[in-house]
Amino acid sequence: MSNDIAGYSYGDREIGHSSLSEEELEDLKVGARFTEEDVRYLRMAGEVLQGQTTEIVHLWRSEIIAHIPHLAKHSRSLDGGSLPDYLARSNRRFEQWILDTCLRPYDRTWLDYQHEIGLRHTAPKKNQVDHVSSTSHIPFRDVLSFIPVINETMKPFLGRKGHTQDEVECMHRAWSKSMLIQMAIWTEAYEESQKNKAG
């Protein structure tokens, strides 16, 4: 894992803190039936996915999102033009997010950075890290509706390193549970954004 990525601020003191407690994070894990076995299979997935993250993000960004106008616009300028420098930087963070999902401990530092990622999809922080002019925010419905695509397209990559079908299924199940937990955490960022807007 690397900290030498523009805008990647995992563990930095400057980022905000999630309003969720570590106990509430544990409750989310319990609700999703996310166990130590899932942690073990996510570690395995991380080993499998290292070296594949660029291809995965290219698939998501260039082959899928780019052809869905209401999603693609969030990575473009307000007039619809391309933002190649922004894409290059954010793609690297996207790649790192895959590895963080698999290899980071789900502790307070991870929880706070999940909150930060959520905020970067909302009006208070979108566009700020890379100093671009794009859509003001990404509606949570658009984020959430893309998770099944992320889950579905991840599975073939998990099967590329010779693991058994059962191991691939376990890795994929653990990944899918993590996606739900992360989306639950991101809802806090969206709610915080709405409160600030109303205030």
Backbone as CSV, one residue per row, in Angstrom:
resi,resn,N_x,N_y,N_z,CA_x,CA_y,CA_z,C_x,C_y,C_z
1,MET,0.844,-1.182,0.000,0.000,0.000,0.000,0.879,1.231,0.000
2,SER,0.380,2.302,-0.604,1.215,3.478,-0.828,0.544,4.737,-0.313
3,ASN,1.348,5.621,0.260,0.859,6.940,0.633,1.294,7.990,-0.374
4,ASP,2.041,7.585,-1.418,2.566,8.507,-2.416,1.564,8.667,-3.558
5,ILE,0.348,9.097,-3.215,-0.732,9.268,-4.184,-1.363,10.628,-3.928
6,ALA,-1.484,11.429,-4.965,-2.050,12.773,-4.815,-3.448,12.716,-4.210
7,GLY,-3.651,13.448,-3.119,-4.963,13.512,-2.497,-5.300,12.344,-1.598
8,TYR,-4.394,11.387,-1.492,-4.651,10.228,-0.628,-4.147,10.572,0.764
9,SER,-5.050,10.693,1.713,-4.686,11.215,3.031,-5.066,10.268,4.158
10,TYR,-4.926,8.986,3.899,-5.263,7.985,4.913,-4.436,8.228,6.176
11,GLY,-5.121,8.348,7.299,-4.440,8.524,8.572,-3.995,9.939,8.880
12,ASP,-4.218,10.889,7.962,-3.812,12.268,8.217,-4.682,12.892,9.308
13,ARG,-4.073,13.730,10.122,-4.813,14.392,11.192,-5.797,15.426,10.659
14,GLU,-5.537,15.907,9.425,-6.359,16.983,8.882,-7.758,16.523,8.465
15,ILE,-7.910,15.232,8.215,-9.229,14.771,7.761,-10.186,14.738,8.947
16,GLY,-11.454,14.779,8.624,-12.463,14.777,9.668,-12.611,13.424,10.336
17,HIS,-13.444,13.411,11.346,-13.695,12.179,12.082,-15.142,11.748,11.865
18,SER,-15.328,10.463,11.674,-16.676,9.935,11.556,-17.407,10.107,12.878
19,SER,-18.683,10.430,12.798,-19.491,10.533,14.014,-19.810,9.166,14.594
20,LEU,-19.549,8.122,13.803,-19.778,6.764,14.295,-18.690,6.373,15.290
21,SER,-19.084,5.710,16.342,-18.116,5.181,17.297,-17.591,3.843,16.803
22,GLU,-16.511,3.384,17.415,-15.990,2.071,17.047,-16.992,0.973,17.412
23,GLU,-17.770,1.217,18.459,-18.804,0.249,18.828,-19.890,0.184,17.749
24,GLU,-20.231,1.347,17.188,-21.236,1.358,16.117,-20.694,0.706,14.850
25,LEU,-19.390,0.863,14.614,-18.784,0.145,13.488,-18.905,-1.359,13.698
26,GLU,-18.668,-1.807,14.923,-18.819,-3.229,15.219,-20.261,-3.676,14.999
27,ASP,-21.224,-2.804,15.342,-22.629,-3.134,15.108,-22.897,-3.324,13.616
28,LEU,-22.282,-2.466,12.773,-22.451,-2.622,11.328,-21.892,-3.963,10.863
29,LYS,-20.744,-4.336,11.409,-20.155,-5.625,11.047,-21.077,-6.773,11.453
30,VAL,-21.632,-6.673,12.645,-22.546,-7.719,13.112,-23.774,-7.785,12.213
31,GLY,-24.322,-6.608,11.882,-25.497,-6.568,11.020,-25.247,-7.184,9.656
32,ALA,-24.035,-7.006,9.134,-23.671,-7.560,7.825,-23.125,-8.982,7.935
33,ARG,-23.053,-9.496,9.160,-22.468,-10.818,9.441,-21.035,-10.888,8.893
34,PHE,-20.311,-9.804,9.140,-18.915,-9.692,8.724,-18.053,-10.227,9.862
35,THR,-17.357,-11.324,9.618,-16.651,-12.046,10.662,-15.146,-12.043,10.430
36,GLU,-14.414,-12.642,11.351,-12.967,-12.787,11.186,-12.639,-13.634,9.959
37,GLU,-13.521,-14.542,9.614,-13.315,-15.318,8.391,-13.359,-14.401,7.169
38,ASP,-14.261,-13.436,7.190,-14.324,-12.464,6.095,-13.049,-11.629,6.033
39,VAL,-12.519,-11.265,7.195,-11.251,-10.524,7.232,-10.157,-11.347,6.559
40,ARG,-10.122,-12.630,6.883,-9.095,-13.512,6.307,-9.248,-13.609,4.793
41,TYR,-10.469,-13.716,4.326,-10.675,-13.835,2.877,-10.456,-12.508,2.157
42,LEU,-10.701,-11.387,2.843,-10.369,-10.106,2.231,-8.861,-9.955,2.078
43,ARG,-8.100,-10.438,3.070,-6.635,-10.413,2.946,-6.202,-11.235,1.736
44,MET,-6.816,-12.377,1.572,-6.525,-13.209,0.411,-6.880,-12.463,-0.877
45,ALA,-8.031,-11.795,-0.869,-8.449,-11.033,-2.042,-7.452,-9.925,-2.358
46,GLY,-6.937,-9.275,-1.312,-5.961,-8.225,-1.525,-4.715,-8.735,-2.224
47,GLU,-4.276,-9.923,-1.836,-3.112,-10.522,-2.487,-3.415,-10.839,-3.950
48,VAL,-4.629,-11.294,-4.201,-5.034,-11.611,-5.571,-5.126,-10.353,-6.430
49,LEU,-5.654,-9.281,-5.852,-5.956,-8.077,-6.631,-4.750,-7.170,-6.841
50,GLN,-3.718,-7.325,-6.035,-2.519,-6.527,-6.265,-2.004,-6.817,-7.670
51,GLY,-1.723,-5.763,-8.400,-1.295,-5.923,-9.785,-2.449,-5.903,-10.771
52,GLN,-3.683,-5.940,-10.267,-4.850,-5.903,-11.147,-5.677,-4.631,-10.985
53,THR,-5.323,-3.797,-10.011,-6.191,-2.667,-9.684,-6.325,-1.666,-10.826
54,THR,-5.257,-1.450,-11.587,-5.347,-0.517,-12.712,-6.355,-1.007,-13.736
55,GLU,-6.325,-2.295,-14.023,-7.272,-2.876,-14.978,-8.702,-2.797,-14.461
56,ILE,-8.869,-3.039,-13.175,-10.210,-3.003,-12.582,-10.800,-1.598,-12.678
57,VAL,-10.023,-0.613,-12.269,-10.521,0.764,-12.286,-10.757,1.237,-13.724
58,HIS,-9.905,0.819,-14.649,-10.142,1.155,-16.059,-11.487,0.578,-16.521
59,LEU,-11.770,-0.645,-16.123,-13.053,-1.255,-16.477,-14.200,-0.422,-15.925
60,TRP,-14.139,-0.112,-14.646,-15.228,0.645,-14.025,-15.383,2.027,-14.632
61,ARG,-14.269,2.734,-14.760,-14.325,4.131,-15.149,-14.496,4.309,-16.657
62,SER,-13.656,3.625,-17.446,-13.597,3.884,-18.887,-14.541,3.022,-19.714
63,GLU,-14.842,1.825,-19.224,-15.665,0.920,-20.011,-17.115,0.865,-19.550
64,ILE,-17.377,1.312,-18.326,-18.757,1.265,-17.830,-19.277,2.673,-17.535
65,ILE,-18.684,3.349,-16.551,-19.186,4.660,-16.146,-19.164,5.653,-17.310
66,ALA,-18.108,5.618,-18.117,-17.985,6.576,-19.231,-19.145,6.497,-20.205
67,HIS,-19.870,5.377,-20.218,-20.986,5.188,-21.151,-22.350,5.340,-20.467
68,ILE,-22.328,5.821,-19.224,-23.569,6.083,-18.493,-23.597,7.576,-18.180
69,PRO,-24.277,8.367,-18.980,-24.163,9.830,-18.875,-24.378,10.405,-17.484
70,HIS,-25.375,9.907,-16.750,-25.653,10.523,-15.450,-24.586,10.193,-14.415
71,LEU,-23.751,9.180,-14.686,-22.609,8.888,-13.824,-21.344,9.555,-14.352
72,ALA,-21.155,9.516,-15.647,-19.933,10.060,-16.259,-19.777,11.553,-15.994
73,LYS,-20.866,12.271,-15.898,-20.772,13.727,-15.756,-20.060,14.142,-14.476
74,HIS,-20.051,13.270,-13.473,-19.441,13.626,-12.198,-17.909,13.630,-12.261
75,SER,-17.347,13.115,-13.344,-15.893,13.128,-13.526,-15.484,14.036,-14.680
76,ARG,-16.408,14.877,-15.112,-16.150,15.785,-16.228,-16.367,17.225,-15.800
77,SER,-15.908,18.134,-16.630,-16.139,19.550,-16.352,-17.626,19.860,-16.530
78,LEU,-18.027,21.034,-16.086,-19.444,21.385,-16.134,-19.976,21.471,-17.556
79,ASP,-19.092,21.719,-18.519,-19.536,21.752,-19.917,-19.405,20.391,-20.595
80,GLY,-19.087,19.368,-19.821,-18.996,18.017,-20.362,-17.628,17.635,-20.886
81,GLY,-16.668,18.521,-20.768,-15.322,18.229,-21.252,-14.575,17.262,-20.341
82,SER,-13.547,16.655,-20.882,-12.766,15.685,-20.102,-11.833,16.404,-19.137
83,LEU,-11.496,15.711,-18.064,-10.555,16.215,-17.060,-9.476,15.151,-16.853
84,PRO,-8.579,15.009,-17.817,-7.625,13.893,-17.777,-6.728,13.867,-16.544
85,ASP,-6.280,15.034,-16.080,-5.417,15.053,-14.899,-6.186,14.604,-13.660
86,TYR,-7.443,15.071,-13.563,-8.277,14.642,-12.442,-8.505,13.135,-12.483
87,LEU,-8.820,12.612,-13.649,-9.057,11.177,-13.774,-7.826,10.378,-13.389
88,ALA,-6.667,10.827,-13.824,-5.435,10.111,-13.506,-5.212,10.062,-12.000
89,ARG,-5.430,11.191,-11.318,-5.208,11.240,-9.871,-6.266,10.439,-9.121
90,SER,-7.522,10.643,-9.500,-8.596,9.955,-8.772,-8.590,8.458,-9.051
91,ASN,-8.148,8.061,-10.243,-8.050,6.632,-10.533,-7.048,5.956,-9.609
92,ARG,-5.942,6.624,-9.326,-4.957,6.047,-8.417,-5.538,5.898,-7.013
93,ARG,-6.323,6.877,-6.590,-6.978,6.743,-5.277,-8.011,5.627,-5.302
94,PHE,-8.704,5.478,-6.425,-9.683,4.406,-6.596,-8.983,3.050,-6.478
95,GLU,-7.826,2.934,-7.114,-7.053,1.697,-7.033,-6.638,1.411,-5.593
96,GLN,-6.191,2.454,-4.906,-5.759,2.270,-3.522,-6.928,1.881,-2.629
97,TRP,-8.106,2.422,-2.934,-9.300,2.073,-2.159,-9.578,0.570,-2.234
98,ILE,-9.346,-0.030,-3.383,-9.532,-1.477,-3.516,-8.616,-2.201,-2.525
99,LEU,-7.352,-1.804,-2.484,-6.399,-2.457,-1.588,-6.709,-2.144,-0.127
100,ASP,-7.124,-0.913,0.156,-7.498,-0.568,1.525,-8.673,-1.411,2.001
101,THR,-9.629,-1.632,1.099,-10.784,-2.460,1.436,-10.346,-3.845,1.885
102,CYS,-9.343,-4.359,1.223,-8.921,-5.733,1.491,-7.882,-5.855,2.604
103,LEU,-7.006,-4.880,2.723,-5.803,-5.072,3.535,-5.718,-4.207,4.784
104,ARG,-6.480,-3.161,4.884,-6.436,-2.317,6.072,-7.270,-2.919,7.199
105,PRO,-6.851,-2.738,8.439,-7.718,-3.124,9.560,-8.893,-2.165,9.640
106,TYR,-10.056,-2.694,9.939,-11.249,-1.853,10.029,-11.326,-1.269,11.443
107,ASP,-10.485,-0.261,11.665,-10.369,0.377,12.965,-10.782,1.838,12.868
108,ARG,-10.463,2.643,13.886,-10.849,4.052,13.888,-10.247,4.817,12.702
109,THR,-8.985,4.545,12.371,-8.350,5.233,11.252,-9.073,4.925,9.948
110,TRP,-9.404,3.658,9.742,-10.139,3.246,8.546,-11.524,3.878,8.526
111,LEU,-12.194,3.885,9.665,-13.538,4.454,9.758,-13.522,5.937,9.404
112,ASP,-12.546,6.669,9.938,-12.456,8.097,9.646,-12.181,8.352,8.167
113,TYR,-11.358,7.509,7.565,-11.071,7.740,6.143,-12.256,7.358,5.271
114,GLN,-13.029,6.381,5.679,-14.269,6.090,4.958,-15.189,7.302,4.990
115,HIS,-15.246,7.946,6.152,-16.065,9.155,6.273,-15.543,10.235,5.330
116,GLU,-14.230,10.378,5.256,-13.621,11.351,4.356,-13.974,11.053,2.898
117,ILE,-13.907,9.781,2.506,-14.258,9.408,1.137,-15.717,9.767,0.858
118,GLY,-16.586,9.453,1.820,-17.992,9.813,1.659,-18.164,11.306,1.458
119,LEU,-17.473,12.102,2.285,-17.576,13.558,2.167,-17.107,14.052,0.805
120,ARG,-16.116,13.383,0.231,-15.592,13.818,-1.065,-16.578,13.568,-2.206
121,HIS,-17.673,12.912,-1.896,-18.750,12.752,-2.874,-19.842,13.805,-2.677
122,THR,-19.737,14.592,-1.614,-20.774,15.560,-1.273,-20.301,16.987,-1.544
123,ALA,-21.233,17.922,-1.480,-20.937,19.319,-1.823,-19.801,19.937,-1.014
124,PRO,-19.671,19.664,0.282,-18.599,20.331,1.028,-17.185,19.995,0.544
125,LYS,-16.980,18.804,-0.047,-15.607,18.418,-0.375,-15.374,17.959,-1.806
126,LYS,-16.449,17.693,-2.569,-16.215,17.257,-3.944,-15.485,18.354,-4.715
127,ASN,-14.533,17.958,-5.527,-13.732,18.844,-6.386,-12.584,19.552,-5.653
128,GLN,-12.616,19.572,-4.322,-11.634,20.367,-3.590,-10.232,19.765,-3.633
129,VAL,-10.142,18.449,-3.496,-8.825,17.815,-3.417,-8.018,18.051,-4.681
130,ASP,-8.697,17.980,-5.832,-7.998,18.121,-7.108,-8.213,19.487,-7.759
131,HIS,-8.947,20.370,-7.084,-9.155,21.741,-7.565,-9.708,21.760,-8.999
132,VAL,-10.806,21.033,-9.181,-11.445,20.984,-10.483,-12.837,21.596,-10.401
133,SER,-13.400,21.900,-11.551,-14.763,22.407,-11.632,-15.617,21.343,-12.297
134,SER,-16.401,20.668,-11.480,-17.256,19.593,-11.972,-18.590,19.685,-11.245
135,THR,-19.399,18.655,-11.302,-20.677,18.654,-10.590,-20.418,18.884,-9.100
136,SER,-21.361,19.506,-8.433,-21.169,19.896,-7.036,-21.156,18.712,-6.076
137,HIS,-21.815,17.631,-6.469,-21.872,16.443,-5.605,-22.337,15.257,-6.446
138,ILE,-22.189,14.069,-5.872,-22.702,12.852,-6.509,-23.858,12.356,-5.650
139,PRO,-25.066,12.329,-6.163,-26.190,11.842,-5.356,-25.909,10.442,-4.810
140,PHE,-26.279,10.227,-3.563,-26.000,8.926,-2.950,-26.675,7.798,-3.715
141,ARG,-27.826,8.064,-4.310,-28.512,7.021,-5.075,-27.639,6.531,-6.229
142,ASP,-26.857,7.451,-6.833,-25.983,7.060,-7.934,-24.828,6.204,-7.438
143,VAL,-24.307,6.559,-6.274,-23.227,5.761,-5.678,-23.740,4.366,-5.342
144,LEU,-24.855,4.314,-4.643,-25.386,3.040,-4.167,-25.785,2.121,-5.313
145,SER,-26.361,2.692,-6.370,-26.840,1.860,-7.476,-25.698,1.239,-8.271
146,PHE,-24.479,1.784,-8.114,-23.342,1.242,-8.846,-22.645,0.113,-8.095
147,ILE,-22.963,-0.068,-6.825,-22.305,-1.113,-6.032,-22.534,-2.513,-6.605
148,PRO,-23.731,-2.884,-7.068,-23.881,-4.208,-7.681,-22.955,-4.413,-8.878
149,VAL,-22.691,-3.352,-9.643,-21.771,-3.460,-10.777,-20.351,-3.716,-10.271
150,ILE,-19.956,-2.979,-9.244,-18.632,-3.184,-8.657,-18.490,-4.620,-8.161
151,ASN,-19.512,-5.103,-7.475,-19.446,-6.468,-6.946,-19.402,-7.516,-8.057
152,GLU,-20.261,-7.352,-9.037,-20.341,-8.328,-10.133,-19.041,-8.389,-10.924
153,THR,-18.489,-7.225,-11.238,-17.289,-7.203,-12.072,-16.035,-7.581,-11.306
154,MET,-16.076,-7.514,-9.985,-14.913,-7.888,-9.183,-14.666,-9.394,-9.198
155,LYS,-15.719,-10.160,-9.266,-15.593,-11.609,-9.095,-14.625,-12.263,-10.085
156,PRO,-14.682,-11.949,-11.387,-13.726,-12.586,-12.314,-12.275,-12.303,-11.959
157,PHE,-11.984,-11.111,-11.446,-10.611,-10.784,-11.066,-10.147,-11.629,-9.881
158,LEU,-11.072,-11.955,-8.999,-10.729,-12.777,-7.837,-10.402,-14.210,-8.232
159,GLY,-10.853,-14.618,-9.397,-10.631,-15.996,-9.834,-9.424,-16.192,-10.723
160,ARG,-8.577,-15.184,-10.837,-7.476,-15.237,-11.799,-6.185,-15.873,-11.270
161,LYS,-6.115,-16.146,-9.982,-4.832,-16.593,-9.429,-4.845,-18.058,-9.001
162,GLY,-5.799,-18.812,-9.526,-5.775,-20.252,-9.298,-6.410,-20.728,-8.012
163,HIS,-7.190,-19.889,-7.336,-7.863,-20.331,-6.126,-9.067,-21.205,-6.468
164,THR,-9.492,-21.992,-5.507,-10.632,-22.870,-5.728,-11.904,-22.036,-5.876
165,GLN,-12.925,-22.655,-6.416,-14.203,-21.957,-6.564,-14.739,-21.520,-5.208
166,ASP,-14.585,-22.386,-4.192,-15.056,-22.030,-2.853,-14.303,-20.819,-2.302
167,GLU,-12.989,-20.767,-2.535,-12.203,-19.628,-2.061,-12.618,-18.353,-2.769
168,VAL,-12.862,-18.435,-4.066,-13.311,-17.259,-4.815,-14.662,-16.785,-4.285
169,GLU,-15.553,-17.725,-4.019,-16.865,-17.360,-3.486,-16.729,-16.674,-2.133
170,CYS,-15.831,-17.187,-1.293,-15.631,-16.603,0.037,-15.008,-15.210,-0.060
171,MET,-14.058,-15.043,-0.961,-13.460,-13.721,-1.157,-14.513,-12.739,-1.655
172,HIS,-15.313,-13.186,-2.598,-16.335,-12.309,-3.170,-17.399,-11.954,-2.146
173,ARG,-17.770,-12.911,-1.317,-18.768,-12.647,-0.268,-18.236,-11.620,0.723
174,ALA,-16.967,-11.769,1.107,-16.362,-10.825,2.046,-16.292,-9.427,1.432
175,TRP,-15.895,-9.345,0.159,-15.849,-8.060,-0.535,-17.230,-7.404,-0.549
176,SER,-18.261,-8.179,-0.889,-19.620,-7.644,-0.995,-20.125,-7.143,0.354
177,LYS,-19.806,-7.853,1.431,-20.187,-7.387,2.766,-19.502,-6.062,3.079
178,SER,-18.240,-5.959,2.726,-17.513,-4.715,2.981,-18.136,-3.557,2.224
179,MET,-18.585,-3.793,0.998,-19.222,-2.719,0.233,-20.452,-2.196,0.970
180,LEU,-21.245,-3.080,1.534,-22.429,-2.655,2.276,-22.047,-1.862,3.512
181,ILE,-21.039,-2.323,4.240,-20.588,-1.614,5.432,-20.089,-0.216,5.061
182,GLN,-19.308,-0.130,3.993,-18.786,1.171,3.585,-19.899,2.114,3.157
183,MET,-20.882,1.615,2.441,-21.995,2.468,2.041,-22.770,2.952,3.273
184,ALA,-22.897,2.082,4.264,-23.576,2.495,5.503,-22.803,3.624,6.178
185,ILE,-21.469,3.535,6.177,-20.643,4.597,6.760,-20.783,5.881,5.952
186,TRP,-20.792,5.756,4.634,-20.890,6.953,3.783,-22.202,7.697,3.991
187,THR,-23.259,6.991,4.399,-24.527,7.685,4.634,-24.363,8.762,5.697
188,GLU,-23.471,8.533,6.667,-23.236,9.530,7.710,-22.669,10.811,7.107
189,ALA,-21.762,10.646,6.144,-21.178,11.819,5.478,-22.255,12.589,4.718
190,TYR,-23.145,11.879,4.048,-24.220,12.535,3.309,-25.189,13.243,4.265
191,GLU,-25.477,12.605,5.385,-26.357,13.240,6.358,-25.707,14.487,6.947
192,GLU,-24.395,14.414,7.206,-23.663,15.577,7.706,-23.701,16.712,6.699
193,SER,-23.548,16.379,5.428,-23.588,17.386,4.374,-24.954,18.070,4.333
194,GLN,-26.012,17.288,4.464,-27.361,17.867,4.437,-27.620,18.770,5.640
195,LYS,-27.096,18.367,6.814,-27.262,19.195,8.008,-26.543,20.522,7.847
196,ASN,-25.338,20.475,7.288,-24.573,21.709,7.071,-25.277,22.615,6.070
197,LYS,-25.905,21.989,5.056,-26.623,22.761,4.037,-27.847,23.437,4.663
198,ALA,-28.535,22.671,5.509,-29.736,23.211,6.143,-29.377,24.285,7.165
199,GLY,-28.213,24.116,7.796,-27.795,25.072,8.824,-27.326,26.374,8.242
